[in-house]
Amino acid sequence: MKKELLKEAEKFFPQMQADRRYLHANAEVGFDLKKTTAYLKQRLAQMGYTPKDCGKAGVVTTLGKPRKGGKAFLLRADTDALPIKERSGESFAAKNGNMHACGHDLHAATLLGAAALLKARENELFSEVKLLFQPAEETLEGAKECLKSGVLSAPEVGGAMMLHTLVDLPLKSGTLIVSSEGVSAPAADYFTVEVTGKSCHGSSPEKGVDALLCAAHILTALQEILSREIAYSTPATLTVGKCEAGAAGNVIAGKASLQGTIRAFDEDVRAFLKTRLCAVVKTVAKAFRARSSVRFTSGCPCLQNDGKLSAFLHETATGILGKERVKFSAELGRGGGGSEDFAYISREVPSIMAGLCAGERKQGYAYPLHHERARFDESVLPVGAAVFAAAAIGWGKLG
């Protein structure tokens, strides 16, 4: 049955490709997904589903019959894009200043393909299946919003799966990377540091308090945390990617701000970094006679993968793709530092994250995720749909 699912999914490729290209050309960001959600609802309704809103800009639908004592399996795809001006060269590139540079358009199209496969086999399902099209993953806010809206209840969810496309890797398109038990994506926190000094003429610096100079020293001092307070064997990052200050070259800046992010694969390390960041900012600002504040704007915990689900998905995918095209993440070493707000769901129910290779480096897919020139190999869409569907069908038997 598993290999039959892939053959069936290949028949749906033209439609999945059309779905992907529409979503790509009409890329939207955050919770502002009017065209995206309208399209998803329309497509689901065409298949016989009854899609419902899930929080702000989320779409959820359920199929299968309730089983006494059984719980539903959740399949999740994210749907938002990034505020990047696209330069991929694709004929269907977005022209609105946004870009699906992280593959969320493929994720959504893949789940639509799985929806078609599962609808055709609804009578064979051993448990209910819930399909979630989630907004605002890029801002790490969407999953939390969906949880508040009760996405794990009515029917109650007992397990969850997500799939993420990957590019710029030395692995053939269509290779599936199943997360090994444990953390597969680090916790993340976005922060803003505000520094307030006193503006004055540049010729009389003694009359002011230089917020820009203070911010520069804070930026330098923050690097000490990683280089001197965290063991080199502990994976973590503290990045400041934006600095704003000043109005003119001959004026002492009265205000300055820094924006950045923290990543850690351990919750204790994450808490330590946040505590030390606040302490360093406060101390340096005081030394420079300035006032300061730190605001954490959004974030998510570490994504935990369930060992039983990991083994199950690996076996399921191997039955579809063969041994050579399915890898455990532990075989490949630690992955990148990108965070995933699916982590919130993984804290509530046993969950699994899988990566689908969608563009081999030597085949011309040389730009990484979030790059303005990133491209993706659409031929993997049936693979993702088949794996999604097979996991939902097989999980019901497990339960």
Secondary structure, DSSP 4 states (H G I P E B T S, - for coil): -HHHHHHHHHHTHHHHHHHHHHHHHT--BTT--HHHHHHHHHHHHHTT---EEETTTEEEEEES---TT--EEEEEEE--BBS----S--TT---SS-B--SSHHHHHHHHHHHHHHHHHTGGG-SS-EEEEEE--TTTT-HHHHHHHTTTTTTTTEEEEEEEEEE-SBSS-TT-EEEPPSEEEE-EEEEEEEEEE-B-EETT-GGGSB-HHHHHHHHHHHHHHHHHHHS-TTS-EEEEEEEEEE-S-TTEE-SEEEEEEEEEESSHHHHHHHHHHHHHHHHHHHHHTT-EEEEEEEEEE-PEEEPHHHHHHHHHHHHHHH-GGGEEEGGGG--------TTHHHHTTS-EEEEEEE--BGGGT--S-TT-TT----GGGHHHHHHHHHHHHHHHHHH-
